[in-house]
Amino acid sequence: MNTKFLVLGLAILSLSSCRTPLNVAQIKPEKNISISKDLQEDQNFKNFIEPYKKEVEGKMNTKISHTSVELNKKGDNSNLGNLLADFTFEGADDWARKNGITTGVDAAVINIGGIRTTIGAGDILTKHIYEVMPFENEVMIVKMKGSDLKGLFEYYLKTQKNNPVSHLVIETDNGLIVNELINGQKVDANKDYYIATSDYLALGGDNMAFFGKGEIISTGIKLRDLFLEKFKANPEIVAPKDVRLNFKNKKVKTDE
């Protein structure tokens, strides 16, 4: 019987508490505690993480390739930008041919802002790729009609921005497009093209709204993982020197 009364009492208290106004507790400011180098280190914690720290540092400092020149992102045809665009093309092309797109991809577009730093001449370490590409972006393939690719070329005409491309040639002069090639050929308005890019750009990032007219195909490949794989596969990097973006009489200053 006592148990029944106890349960009933708790129920009544619960119901009444629902009708009780919420009281805001008084907040009193307390004195800040200064954190400085004089604070004693937790030796147990340090000992615990030390093996993991050494393992991570070892992996990050592993040599994966070499370059005899600085790989930078300056200018409209930066060697690092074009190199990473080529790597994006190659990775997407390989995936496409293994997954039912028998013709592979036709071109690649990446954004210069996604390349966060440069790589100096000398040994290329794993950590350098993480510094260049700190984001978890994925490689996407966008299927587009040739007629819809007009938006891509107009984007470069309007912005004259040095977003790197692969297997594309875009030339402008005094507000006009004077040359637009994909895989060395003029664009066929009735043909389907497959453009490799990042998920950020495929979804309209950096004002690339033209991708919205296409069909987005996910590859599941992380850009950084692809770059790591490509650098490892090329012990000596040969930086691209070809001209892909040619903005004659350019009035807009290149931002990188």
C-alpha positions as CSV (number, residue, x, y, z in Angstrom):
1,M,0.0,0.0,0.0
2,N,2.8,2.4,0.9
3,T,4.3,1.8,-2.5
4,K,1.0,2.9,-4.2
5,F,0.9,6.1,-2.2
6,L,4.5,6.8,-3.1
7,V,3.8,6.4,-6.8
8,L,0.7,8.6,-6.5
9,G,2.6,11.2,-4.7
10,L,5.4,11.3,-7.3
11,A,2.8,11.6,-10.1
12,I,1.2,14.6,-8.3
13,L,4.5,16.2,-7.9
14,S,5.4,15.6,-11.5
15,L,2.1,17.2,-12.7
16,S,2.4,20.2,-10.4
17,S,6.0,20.7,-11.5
18,C,4.9,21.0,-15.1
19,R,2.8,24.1,-14.1
20,T,5.6,25.6,-12.1
21,P,7.2,28.6,-13.8
22,L,10.8,28.2,-14.7
23,N,13.1,30.1,-12.4
24,V,16.3,31.4,-13.9
25,A,19.2,30.8,-11.6
26,Q,21.2,33.8,-10.6
27,I,24.5,33.8,-12.5
28,K,27.6,35.2,-10.7
29,P,30.7,36.0,-12.6
30,E,33.8,34.3,-11.3
31,K,37.4,35.1,-11.6
32,N,39.1,33.9,-14.8
33,I,41.7,31.2,-14.4
34,S,44.8,32.0,-16.4
35,I,46.3,29.3,-18.5
36,S,50.0,29.6,-19.2
37,K,53.1,27.6,-19.9
38,D,53.7,27.4,-16.2
39,L,50.7,25.0,-15.7
40,Q,52.0,21.6,-14.9
41,E,51.7,19.0,-17.7
42,D,49.7,15.9,-17.1
43,Q,52.4,13.3,-17.5
44,N,50.0,10.3,-17.6
45,F,48.0,11.9,-20.5
46,K,51.3,12.8,-22.3
47,N,52.5,9.2,-21.9
48,F,49.2,7.9,-23.2
49,I,49.1,9.9,-26.4
50,E,52.9,9.8,-27.2
51,P,52.8,6.6,-29.2
52,Y,49.9,7.9,-31.3
53,K,51.6,11.2,-31.8
54,K,54.7,9.6,-33.0
55,E,52.8,7.4,-35.4
56,V,50.9,10.3,-36.9
57,E,54.0,12.5,-37.2
58,G,55.8,9.6,-38.9
59,K,53.1,9.2,-41.5
60,M,52.8,12.9,-42.1
61,N,56.6,13.3,-42.6
62,T,56.8,10.3,-45.1
63,K,58.3,11.3,-48.4
64,I,55.8,10.4,-51.3
65,S,57.3,12.3,-54.2
66,H,59.8,15.0,-55.3
67,T,59.7,18.2,-57.4
68,S,62.6,20.2,-58.8
69,V,60.5,23.4,-59.0
70,E,58.1,25.1,-56.7
71,L,54.5,24.1,-57.3
72,N,52.5,27.3,-56.9
73,K,49.0,28.6,-57.8
74,K,50.0,31.9,-59.3
75,G,48.7,33.1,-62.6
76,D,46.1,31.8,-65.0
77,N,48.0,28.6,-65.7
78,S,49.6,27.8,-62.4
79,N,51.7,24.6,-62.4
80,L,50.1,23.3,-59.2
81,G,46.6,24.2,-60.3
82,N,47.0,22.5,-63.6
83,L,48.7,19.5,-62.0
84,L,45.8,18.9,-59.6
85,A,43.2,19.5,-62.3
86,D,45.0,16.7,-64.3
87,F,45.0,14.4,-61.3
88,T,41.3,15.1,-60.9
89,F,40.7,14.2,-64.6
90,E,42.8,11.0,-64.4
91,G,41.1,9.8,-61.2
92,A,37.6,10.5,-62.5
93,D,38.4,9.1,-65.9
94,D,39.6,5.8,-64.4
95,W,36.5,5.6,-62.1
96,A,34.2,6.3,-65.0
97,R,35.5,3.6,-67.3
98,K,35.2,1.1,-64.5
99,N,31.6,2.1,-63.7
100,G,29.8,2.1,-67.0
101,I,30.9,5.4,-68.6
102,T,32.8,3.7,-71.4
103,T,34.1,6.9,-73.0
104,G,35.5,8.2,-69.7
105,V,35.4,11.8,-68.7
106,D,36.0,14.7,-71.1
107,A,37.4,17.4,-68.9
108,A,38.0,18.6,-65.3
109,V,37.4,21.9,-63.5
110,I,38.6,22.7,-60.0
111,N,38.8,25.9,-58.0
112,I,41.9,27.7,-57.1
113,G,40.5,28.7,-53.7
114,G,40.4,25.1,-52.7
115,I,44.2,24.8,-53.1
116,R,45.2,26.3,-49.8
117,T,49.0,26.6,-50.1
118,T,52.0,25.9,-52.4
119,I,54.6,23.1,-52.4
120,G,58.3,24.2,-52.4
121,A,61.0,22.5,-54.5
122,G,62.4,19.4,-52.9
123,D,60.8,16.3,-51.3
124,I,57.0,16.2,-51.1
125,L,55.8,14.8,-47.8
126,T,52.3,13.5,-46.9
127,K,51.7,16.5,-44.7
128,H,52.2,18.8,-47.7
129,I,49.1,17.3,-49.4
130,Y,47.0,17.7,-46.3
131,E,48.1,21.4,-46.2
132,V,47.3,21.9,-49.9
133,M,43.9,20.1,-49.6
134,P,42.6,20.3,-46.0
135,F,39.0,19.7,-47.0
136,E,37.0,16.5,-47.3
137,N,35.7,17.3,-50.8
138,E,34.6,14.5,-53.1
139,V,35.2,14.0,-56.8
140,M,32.0,14.3,-58.8
141,I,31.2,13.8,-62.5
142,V,28.6,16.0,-64.1
143,K,26.9,14.8,-67.2
144,M,26.1,17.8,-69.4
145,K,24.7,18.5,-72.9
146,G,27.1,20.3,-75.1
147,S,24.6,23.1,-75.4
148,D,24.7,23.6,-71.6
149,L,28.5,23.8,-71.6
150,K,28.0,27.3,-73.0
151,G,27.5,28.4,-69.4
152,L,31.0,27.1,-68.4
153,F,32.7,29.1,-71.1
154,E,30.6,32.2,-70.3
155,Y,31.6,31.8,-66.6
156,Y,35.3,32.1,-67.5
157,L,34.6,35.0,-69.9
158,K,32.7,36.9,-67.2
159,T,35.1,36.2,-64.3
160,Q,38.4,35.6,-66.0
161,K,39.3,33.7,-62.9
162,N,42.2,31.3,-62.8
163,N,40.2,28.2,-61.7
164,P,42.3,25.4,-63.1
165,V,41.0,23.1,-65.9
166,S,42.2,19.9,-67.6
167,H,41.5,19.0,-71.2
168,L,39.9,22.4,-71.8
169,V,41.1,25.4,-73.7
170,I,39.4,28.8,-73.1
171,E,40.5,31.9,-74.8
172,T,38.9,35.3,-74.5
173,D,39.6,38.7,-76.0
174,N,37.9,42.0,-75.3
175,G,34.7,40.5,-73.9
176,L,34.4,37.7,-76.4
177,I,35.2,34.0,-76.4
178,V,37.6,33.4,-79.3
179,N,38.3,29.8,-78.7
180,E,36.6,27.0,-76.7
181,L,37.9,23.5,-76.9
182,I,37.2,20.3,-75.0
183,N,39.7,17.4,-75.6
184,G,41.1,19.5,-78.5
185,Q,37.7,19.6,-80.3
186,K,35.0,22.2,-80.8
187,V,32.0,21.6,-78.6
188,D,29.1,19.5,-80.1
189,A,25.9,21.0,-78.8
190,N,24.1,17.7,-79.2
191,K,26.7,15.5,-77.5
192,D,26.8,14.4,-73.8
193,Y,29.9,15.4,-72.0
194,Y,31.2,14.3,-68.6
195,I,33.0,16.9,-66.5
196,A,35.0,15.9,-63.4
197,T,34.9,18.4,-60.6
198,S,34.4,18.6,-56.8
199,D,31.2,18.3,-54.9
200,Y,31.5,22.0,-53.9
201,L,31.6,23.2,-57.4
202,A,29.1,20.6,-58.7
203,L,26.6,22.1,-56.2
204,G,27.1,25.6,-57.5
205,G,30.1,26.7,-55.3
206,D,32.2,29.7,-56.5
207,N,29.1,30.8,-58.6
208,M,29.4,27.9,-61.0
209,A,25.6,27.7,-61.4
210,F,26.0,26.2,-64.9
211,F,26.6,22.7,-63.3
212,G,23.0,22.8,-62.1
213,K,21.9,21.9,-65.7
214,G,23.7,18.6,-65.5
215,E,23.3,15.3,-63.8
216,I,25.6,14.8,-60.9
217,I,27.3,11.4,-60.5
218,S,29.1,10.7,-57.2
219,T,32.3,8.7,-57.3
220,G,32.9,8.3,-53.6
221,I,36.6,9.4,-54.1
222,K,38.0,12.0,-51.8
223,L,40.1,14.6,-53.7
224,R,42.8,14.5,-51.1
225,D,43.0,10.7,-51.2
226,L,43.3,10.9,-55.0
227,F,46.0,13.5,-54.8
228,L,48.0,11.4,-52.3
229,E,47.7,8.4,-54.6
230,K,48.8,10.4,-57.7
231,F,51.8,11.9,-56.0
232,K,52.9,8.5,-54.7
233,A,52.6,7.1,-58.2
234,N,54.8,9.9,-59.6
235,P,58.2,9.8,-57.8
236,E,59.3,12.9,-59.8
237,I,56.7,15.5,-60.6
238,V,56.7,17.0,-64.0
239,A,54.8,20.3,-63.7
240,P,52.5,21.1,-66.6
241,K,53.5,24.1,-68.7
242,D,50.8,24.3,-71.4
243,V,48.4,27.2,-71.7
244,R,44.8,26.4,-71.0
245,L,43.3,29.7,-69.9
246,N,44.2,32.6,-72.2
247,F,42.5,35.9,-71.2
248,K,43.8,38.4,-73.8
249,N,43.7,42.0,-72.7
250,K,42.6,40.9,-69.3
251,K,41.1,43.6,-67.2
252,V,40.3,41.6,-64.1
253,K,43.2,40.9,-61.9
254,T,44.0,37.3,-61.1
255,D,43.2,36.8,-57.5
256,E,45.8,34.1,-56.8
